Amino acid sequence: MQPISHPSPNFGPRRNRSVPSLIVLHYTAMPDPDEALERLCSPEYEVSAHYLIHRDGRLFQLVDEEMRAWHAGAGSWAGMDDINSCSIGIELDNDGASPFSEPQMATLEALMPEIMQRWNIEPAGVIGHSDMAPGRKSDPGPRFDWARLGRQGLAAPSGTLGETTDISVDAFRGYASSLGYPSDVDDATLLAAVRLRHRPWAEGPLSEDDVAALPGVSHFFAGSIPG
């Protein structure tokens, strides 16, 4: 699809010859989409993304995909710690509390397959800002419809891990680490991040439902426990 060009000066070359292997989804957390677009293009704030999708469905391209946009900040995923260099960042115009609009979701669903095909990004490489920065970030938040993307092969679907009888904290941490979650966070922070993605609105201690909600990992056998 053809985006509206709205260049941001906040970008640079990807480091270490990196190419995108992730798509990171964000929300702007601002009530005014025009202000969000202005901030992402302001040298003063030193933030950007490759794309911004307006709540009315309009798609703005701020940074060329070949370049390193400044959207992810500190965090890691699957052992990668310079997420900006290995990802495409998509900002969704949303205040963090409202549902995501249908025109916005439709544009996202049209854009993502193109990016995934261009850069050979797998569904497991589509993550939220909260996935790679547990405790520091919460976007795209509990109202984002990850299940909808999962049904279309645009994100790893929840609830496909397979049967397991081990719901210990150590086993849960092993599963989460194998999916890509950072291992240098405490148990409560990790559980909150996983729930934000796979069990929004869940509360209380770790449970069978938390483990059952995880996506499958290719090198797991059903019922196996990571070491």
C-alpha positions in Angstrom: 0.0 0.0 0.0 1.1 3.6 -0.7 1.8 5.6 2.5 1.8 9.3 2.9 5.4 10.6 3.1 6.1 12.6 6.2 9.8 12.4 6.8 11.3 12.5 10.3 14.9 13.7 10.8 15.3 11.2 13.7 17.0 8.2 12.1 20.4 6.8 11.2 22.1 3.8 9.6 21.4 0.3 11.0 24.4 -0.8 13.0 26.6 -3.9 12.3 25.0 -4.4 8.9 21.8 -5.4 10.6 18.6 -6.0 8.6 15.1 -6.1 10.1 14.0 -9.4 11.7 11.4 -7.9 13.9 8.3 -5.7 13.7 7.7 -3.7 17.0 4.2 -2.3 17.5 3.6 0.7 19.7 0.9 3.1 20.6 1.5 6.9 20.7 -0.1 7.4 24.1 -1.3 10.8 23.0 -4.9 12.0 22.5 -4.1 14.2 19.5 -2.8 12.3 16.4 -1.4 15.5 14.9 0.7 16.2 18.0 1.9 12.6 17.9 3.0 13.0 14.3 4.7 16.3 15.1 6.6 14.7 18.0 7.9 11.8 16.0 9.2 14.3 13.4 10.7 16.8 15.9 14.5 16.9 16.4 13.8 18.1 19.9 12.4 14.7 21.1 14.8 12.4 19.2 12.1 9.7 18.6 10.6 8.3 15.5 9.2 5.2 13.9 9.1 3.9 10.3 5.3 4.2 10.2 2.4 5.9 12.0 -1.1 4.7 11.4 -3.8 7.3 12.2 -7.0 6.2 13.8 -8.8 7.0 10.6 -6.7 4.5 8.7 -4.2 6.9 7.0 -0.7 5.5 6.8 2.3 7.9 7.2 5.9 6.8 6.5 8.4 8.7 8.6 11.6 6.8 8.0 12.7 4.6 5.2 12.7 0.9 6.1 16.4 0.5 5.3 17.2 3.0 8.0 17.3 2.8 11.8 14.4 4.6 13.3 14.5 5.6 17.0 11.4 3.8 18.4 12.4 1.0 20.7 14.9 2.3 23.3 16.4 0.1 26.0 15.4 -3.6 26.0 16.1 -6.9 24.3 14.4 -9.7 22.4 15.8 -13.2 21.7 19.3 -12.0 22.7 19.2 -8.9 20.5 19.7 -5.7 22.5 19.9 -3.1 19.7 16.3 -3.5 18.7 16.3 -0.3 16.6 18.9 -1.8 14.3 17.0 -5.1 13.7 13.4 -3.9 13.6 10.7 -2.0 11.8 8.7 0.3 14.2 5.0 0.9 13.7 3.3 3.6 15.9 -0.5 3.3 16.3 -2.4 6.5 17.0 -4.0 5.5 20.3 -4.2 7.1 23.8 -3.5 3.8 25.6 -7.0 3.5 27.0 -9.3 3.4 23.9 -10.1 0.5 21.5 -8.1 0.5 18.3 -10.3 1.6 15.4 -11.3 -0.7 12.5 -9.8 1.5 9.8 -6.6 1.5 11.7 -6.5 -2.3 12.2 -7.3 -2.8 8.5 -4.4 -0.6 7.5 -2.1 -2.4 9.8 -3.2 -5.8 8.4 -2.5 -4.5 4.9 0.9 -3.1 5.7 2.3 -5.9 7.8 2.4 -8.7 5.1 4.3 -6.4 2.8 6.9 -5.7 5.4 7.1 -9.3 6.4 7.6 -10.4 2.8 10.2 -7.7 2.0 12.4 -8.7 5.0 11.4 -12.3 5.5 10.0 -11.7 9.0 8.2 -14.6 10.6 5.0 -14.2 12.7 7.1 -14.8 15.8 9.1 -11.7 15.0 6.1 -9.5 15.5 6.2 -8.2 19.0 4.9 -5.3 21.2 7.1 -2.7 22.8 6.1 -4.2 26.2 7.5 -7.6 25.1 11.0 -6.3 24.6 10.9 -3.8 27.5 9.0 -5.5 30.4 8.2 -3.1 33.2 9.3 -0.1 31.2 6.8 -0.1 28.4 3.2 -1.3 28.2 2.3 -0.6 24.5 0.4 -1.5 22.5 -1.5 -2.4 25.7 -4.3 -4.7 26.8 -6.8 -3.4 24.3 -4.7 -4.3 21.2 -6.2 -7.4 19.4 -3.2 -9.7 19.1 -5.6 -12.7 18.6 -6.8 -11.0 15.4 -3.3 -10.8 14.0 -2.6 -14.3 15.1 -5.5 -15.7 13.2 -4.1 -14.1 10.0 -0.5 -15.4 10.5 0.7 -11.8 11.3 1.8 -12.7 14.9 2.5 -15.8 16.9 -0.9 -17.1 18.1 -1.5 -17.6 21.8 -2.4 -20.9 23.3 -0.4 -23.2 21.0 2.4 -24.3 23.3 1.1 -27.8 23.9 0.3 -29.8 27.0 2.6 -29.5 30.0 2.1 -30.3 33.7 4.9 -28.1 34.9 3.7 -24.6 35.9 6.6 -23.8 38.1 8.2 -20.3 37.9 11.4 -21.8 36.5 9.6 -23.6 33.8 7.6 -20.5 32.9 10.7 -18.4 32.7 12.2 -21.0 30.5 9.3 -20.9 28.1 9.2 -17.1 28.0 13.0 -16.9 27.4 12.6 -19.4 24.5 10.0 -17.1 23.0 12.4 -14.2 23.2 11.5 -12.4 26.4 14.4 -10.9 28.3 15.7 -13.0 31.2 17.1 -10.1 33.3 13.7 -9.1 34.8 12.1 -10.3 38.0 9.4 -12.9 38.1 6.5 -10.5 38.6 7.6 -8.2 35.8 8.0 -11.0 33.4 4.6 -12.5 34.2 3.0 -9.0 33.8 4.6 -8.6 30.3 3.6 -12.1 29.1 0.1 -11.5 30.3 -0.2 -8.1 28.7 0.4 -9.9 25.4 -1.3 -13.3 25.9 -3.7 -12.9 28.8 -4.8 -9.3 29.1 -6.7 -8.4 32.3 -5.4 -11.6 34.1 -4.5 -11.2 37.7 -3.1 -13.2 40.6 -0.1 -15.6 40.9 1.2 -17.7 38.0 -1.3 -20.3 36.9 -1.9 -23.1 34.4 -3.8 -20.6 32.2 -0.7 -18.4 31.9 1.4 -21.4 30.6 -1.4 -22.6 28.4 -1.7 -19.1 26.8 1.9 -19.2 25.5 2.6 -19.7 21.8 4.3 -22.8 20.7 8.0 -22.8 20.2 9.3 -24.8 17.2 11.9 -26.7 19.2 9.5 -27.7 22.0 7.8 -31.1 22.0 4.4 -31.1 23.5 4.8 -31.7 27.2 8.5 -30.9 27.3 10.0 -28.5 29.8 12.9 -26.2 28.8 16.1 -26.7 30.8 
